[in-house]
Amino acid sequence: MAETPQSNRPNEPLKFAYWVPNVSGGLVISNIEQRTHWGIDYNRKLAQIAEAAGFDYALSQIRFTAGYGAENQHESVSFSHALAAATEKLTVIAALLPGPWNPTLAAKQLATINHLTNGRIAVNVVSGWFSGEFRAIGEPWLDHDERYRRSEEFIRALRGIWTEESFTFNGDFYRYRDYSLKPKPVDPHPEIFQGGSSRAARDMASRVSDWYFTNGNTPENIARQVDDIQAKAAEHGRRVKIGVNAFAVARDTEAEARAVVDEIIAKANPDAVNAFGHEVKNAGKASPEGEGNWAKSTFEDLVQYNDGFKTNLIGTPKQIAERIIDLKQAGVDLVLLGFLHFQEEVEFFGREVIPLVRELEAQGAEATRPIHAAA
């Protein structure tokens, strides 16, 4: 029997994740002063702070080339392993890019880390949006929907290698004949995340992914995406969990929080923001429907890579907690957070915001704050 196409079940607490700043420049394309660092010492301490603060996941980024403030980048899988080794409960999500990785290597790497960390590794399969990065490393740049077709085969191959004793697969991009990986991951196998807002991305999530990440947005617009994905997933007897990107600015007053965002935007690097916007909007225009994740993003939205300001987790802890409950009612299962000064702001968020969210969940607030998707 197909599962009901309802994203979040009321008795399941929301999950919290943070972006791992394993690339330089933080999470905004701005020259504002930041007390965030891309190095391993800073990130080990951050992972421990996040774990103590109540975060469930940490998402490492994958970059191969410099740009948009990210002059230095640590590789995601090995960095994720280091963070998992420094913690006890936190699950680290390693971003992978099909092309540079193939499923054989990824399945082996992640299965080993799965054993070394008692199952605390997951994967985010990124289909790619930056053609210049692919050209720089000598990888073919596929058409938009072909990139998602390859990613779907990548995920099917990962899951098959992890779950089947003798895996055979005949795809357009990957082929296997009686392949057996041993040892397999501890059960269950690593969770599989993906992102994207195009028709191809949503359809792929409905068929093969455990989790779907969407860019920042209003609860109403997110609800529309969730309804679409879950209806498609139900046709396959599946349910996909939903994560949404947000940039959190929690302060004692809303005025203080808004002032921080205003300063981030005022000190934005216009050349870098516009170059980033040009690349991502071109990638979206290449989709059959002619738009992607950033189709309607303004200059101000693009200062935060994944439209995190749009989610509006900006204000007092109480305001932010109530808006997070609105996201849950819209069908969100996980909030993926970026911060300006990661260590101190993650600690503050865990101390001041997450307990309020848990109180509202316990009161059944998500059942009394209805969000209706626009027609």
C-alpha positions in Angstrom: 0.0 0.0 0.0 1.3 3.5 -0.9 2.2 5.7 2.0 0.0 8.8 2.4 1.5 11.8 0.5 1.8 13.9 3.7 5.4 15.0 4.4 5.6 15.5 8.1 3.7 13.4 10.6 2.7 15.5 13.7 4.4 13.2 16.2 7.8 13.4 14.5 10.0 16.2 15.8 11.6 18.4 13.2 15.2 17.7 12.4 17.9 20.4 12.3 21.0 20.5 10.1 23.7 23.1 9.5 25.9 23.8 6.5 29.4 22.8 7.2 31.7 25.8 6.3 34.3 23.6 4.7 34.8 26.2 2.0 36.1 29.7 2.7 33.9 32.8 2.6 31.1 31.5 4.8 27.5 31.2 3.6 27.1 34.8 2.2 28.7 36.5 -0.8 29.6 39.5 1.3 32.6 41.4 2.7 31.0 41.7 6.1 33.2 40.6 9.0 32.7 36.9 9.8 34.1 34.8 12.7 33.7 31.6 10.7 36.6 29.6 9.3 36.8 26.8 6.8 39.6 24.9 8.6 39.3 21.6 10.4 40.0 22.9 13.9 37.2 25.4 13.7 34.8 22.8 12.2 35.6 20.0 14.7 34.6 22.4 17.5 31.6 23.6 15.5 30.4 20.0 15.1 30.7 19.4 18.8 28.8 22.6 19.6 26.1 21.7 17.1 25.7 18.2 18.5 25.3 19.6 22.0 22.9 22.2 20.7 20.5 19.6 19.4 21.4 19.5 15.7 20.9 16.2 13.9 22.8 16.6 10.7 25.7 18.6 9.2 25.9 19.0 5.4 29.4 19.3 3.9 29.8 21.2 0.6 31.5 20.0 -2.5 33.5 22.5 -4.6 36.3 21.8 -7.0 37.2 25.4 -8.1 37.4 28.8 -6.5 34.8 31.4 -7.0 32.2 33.6 -5.2 34.4 33.9 -2.2 35.2 30.3 -1.9 38.9 30.4 -2.6 39.7 27.4 -0.4 37.7 24.2 -0.4 38.1 20.9 1.6 36.9 17.7 0.0 33.5 16.7 1.4 33.8 12.9 2.1 37.1 12.9 4.0 36.0 16.1 5.8 32.7 14.6 6.8 34.5 11.6 8.2 36.7 13.8 10.3 33.6 15.6 11.8 31.8 12.3 12.5 35.0 11.1 14.2 34.9 14.2 16.5 31.3 13.6 17.5 29.1 10.9 18.9 25.6 11.4 17.6 25.8 13.9 14.7 25.2 12.5 11.2 27.3 14.1 8.5 26.0 14.4 5.0 28.7 14.4 2.4 27.9 16.1 -0.9 28.9 14.2 -4.0 29.0 15.2 -7.7 28.4 12.5 -10.3 31.1 12.8 -12.9 34.1 13.3 -10.6 32.7 10.4 -8.5 31.3 7.2 -9.8 28.9 5.0 -7.7 31.5 2.3 -7.2 33.9 4.5 -5.4 31.2 6.4 -3.5 29.5 3.2 -2.3 32.8 1.8 -1.1 33.9 5.1 0.6 30.6 5.6 2.4 30.2 2.0 3.4 33.5 2.1 5.1 32.8 5.4 6.9 29.4 4.0 7.8 31.2 1.2 9.7 33.8 3.5 11.2 31.2 5.9 12.6 28.4 3.5 13.6 26.2 4.6 10.7 26.6 8.4 11.0 27.2 9.2 7.3 24.7 10.2 4.6 25.1 11.4 1.0 23.8 14.5 -0.8 23.9 13.8 -4.6 24.4 17.1 -6.4 23.6 17.1 -10.1 25.7 20.3 -10.8 24.9 23.8 -11.9 28.3 25.4 -12.6 29.5 24.5 -16.1 32.8 26.3 -15.6 33.7 23.9 -12.8 33.1 20.9 -15.0 35.2 22.4 -17.8 38.0 23.3 -15.4 38.4 19.7 -14.3 37.8 18.1 -17.7 34.4 16.6 -17.1 31.7 16.6 -19.8 28.9 19.2 -19.2 25.6 17.4 -19.8 22.3 19.0 -20.7 20.1 19.8 -17.7 17.8 16.8 -17.7 20.7 14.5 -18.6 22.4 15.6 -15.4 19.4 14.5 -13.4 19.1 11.2 -15.4 22.7 10.5 -14.5 22.1 11.4 -10.9 19.1 9.1 -10.8 21.2 6.2 -12.1 23.9 7.1 -9.6 21.4 6.8 -6.7 19.9 3.6 -8.1 23.4 2.2 -8.3 24.4 3.3 -4.8 21.3 1.7 -3.3 21.7 -1.5 -5.4 25.3 -1.9 -4.4 24.5 -1.4 -0.7 21.4 -3.7 -0.6 21.8 -6.5 -3.2 24.1 -9.5 -2.8 24.8 -9.6 -6.5 24.1 -6.3 -8.2 23.5 -6.0 -12.0 22.5 -2.8 -13.6 22.4 -1.7 -17.3 22.1 2.1 -17.4 23.1 4.7 -19.9 25.8 6.0 -17.6 26.7 3.1 -15.2 26.8 -0.6 -15.7 27.4 -3.5 -13.2 27.4 -7.2 -13.6 27.1 -9.5 -10.5 28.9 -6.9 -8.3 29.0 -7.7 -4.6 30.2 -5.1 -2.1 31.4 -6.4 1.2 31.1 -5.4 3.9 27.8 -3.7 3.2 26.7 -0.7 5.3 25.1 -1.4 8.7 21.4 -1.5 8.2 19.8 0.8 7.2 22.1 2.0 4.5 23.2 5.7 4.4 20.3 8.1 3.7 20.3 9.7 0.3 19.6 13.4 -0.1 19.3 15.5 -3.2 18.3 19.1 -4.2 16.9 21.1 -7.1 13.6 22.7 -8.0 13.1 21.8 -11.6 10.6 19.3 -12.9 13.4 16.8 -13.4 14.7 17.3 -9.9 11.3 16.8 -8.3 10.4 13.8 -10.3 13.8 12.2 -9.5 13.3 12.8 -5.8 9.8 11.2 -6.0 11.3 8.0 -7.5 14.6 7.4 -5.8 15.7 9.9 -3.0 15.1 9.6 0.7 15.3 13.4 1.2 14.7 16.4 -1.0 16.3 19.7 -0.3 14.6 22.9 -1.6 15.9 26.4 -1.7 14.6 28.9 0.8 11.1 30.1 0.3 7.8 31.0 2.0 5.7 28.3 3.7 3.0 28.8 1.0 5.5 28.2 -1.9 7.1 25.3 -0.1 3.7 23.7 0.5 3.1 23.8 -3.2 6.4 22.0 -3.9 5.7 19.4 -1.2 2.3 18.6 -2.5 3.7 18.1 -5.9 6.5 15.8 -4.8 4.5 13.8 -2.4 1.7 13.2 -4.9 4.3 11.9 -7.4 6.0 9.8 -4.7 2.7 8.2 -3.7 2.3 6.9 -7.3 5.5 4.9 -6.6 4.4 3.8 -3.1 6.9 6.1 -1.5 7.2 9.2 0.7 10.0 11.7 0.4 11.2 13.7 3.4 11.6 17.4 2.8 14.5 19.7 3.9 14.4 23.5 3.4 17.4 25.9 3.3 17.4 28.9 5.6 19.8 31.5 6.8 19.1 32.1 10.5 19.7 35.4 12.2 18.5 35.1 15.8 18.9 38.1 18.0 17.3 39.6 21.2 15.2 41.9 19.1 13.9 41.8 15.5 15.5 45.2 14.8 18.9 43.8 15.7 18.4 40.8 13.4 17.2 42.9 10.5 20.2 45.2 10.9 22.5 42.2 10.5 20.8 41.2 7.2 20.9 44.8 6.0 24.6 45.0 6.7 25.3 41.7 4.9 23.5 43.0 1.8 25.1 46.4 2.0 28.5 44.9 2.1 27.8 42.3 -0.6 30.4 41.8 -3.4 28.3 42.9 -6.4 30.6 41.4 -9.0 30.6 38.0 -7.3 26.9 38.1 -6.6 26.0 39.0 -10.2 28.4 36.4 -11.6 26.9 33.7 -9.4 23.4 34.8 -10.4 24.4 34.7 -14.1 25.6 31.1 -13.7 22.7 29.7 -11.7 20.0 31.4 -13.7 21.6 30.1 -17.0 21.6 26.6 -15.5 17.9 27.0 -14.7 17.0 28.4 -18.2 18.6 25.2 -19.7 15.8 23.1 -18.1 12.8 22.3 -20.3 10.5 24.5 -18.3 13.0 27.3 -18.5 13.5 28.0 -14.8 15.3 26.4 -11.8 16.1 27.0 -8.2 17.1 30.7 -8.6 14.7 31.8 -11.4 12.9 34.4 -9.3 15.8 35.3 -7.0 16.7 39.0 -6.6 20.2 40.4 -6.0 19.4 40.4 -2.3 18.3 36.8 -2.4 21.5 35.7 -4.2 23.8 37.2 -1.5 22.9 34.0 0.4 23.7 31.1 -2.0 20.4 29.1 -1.6 17.9 31.8 -1.1 18.2 31.4 2.7 16.8 34.9 3.4 13.5 34.0 1.8 12.7 31.6 4.5 12.6 34.5 6.9 14.2 32.9 10.0 15.3 36.4 11.0 14.2 37.9 14.3 13.8 36.9 18.0 13.9 33.3 19.1 10.1 33.3 19.5 9.5 34.7 16.1 11.9 32.2 14.5 10.4 29.2 16.4 6.9 30.1 15.2 8.0 30.5 11.6 9.7 27.1 11.9 6.4 25.6 13.0 4.8 27.2 9.9 7.4 25.4 7.8 6.6 22.1 9.5 2.9 22.6 8.7 3.9 23.3 5.1 5.4 19.8 5.0 9.0 20.4 6.0 10.8 17.6 7.9 14.2 19.3 8.3 15.5 22.9 8.4 19.0 23.3 6.9 20.6 26.4 8.5 23.4 28.7 7.6 24.8 31.4 10.0 27.1 34.4 9.9 29.2 33.5 12.9 28.7 29.8 13.1 30.1 28.6 16.4 28.4 31.2 18.6 25.2 31.4 16.6 24.7 27.6 16.5 25.1 27.5 20.3 22.6 30.4 20.7 20.1 28.8 18.3 20.3 25.5 20.2 19.9 27.2 23.5 17.2 29.8 22.6 15.3 28.5 19.5 15.2 24.7 19.4 13.6 24.4 22.9 10.8 26.8 21.8 10.2 24.7 18.7 10.0 21.6 20.9 7.5 23.3 23.2 5.3 24.3 20.2 5.5 20.8 18.8 4.5 19.4 22.2 1.5 21.8 22.3 0.4 20.6 18.9 1.0 24.0 17.4 1.6 22.6 13.9 -2.0 21.4 13.9 -3.3 24.8 14.7 -1.3 27.0 12.3 -2.6 25.8 8.9 -0.6 26.6 5.8 -2.5 26.2 2.5 -0.6 25.8 -0.8 -1.6 28.5 -3.3 -3.7 27.2 -6.2 
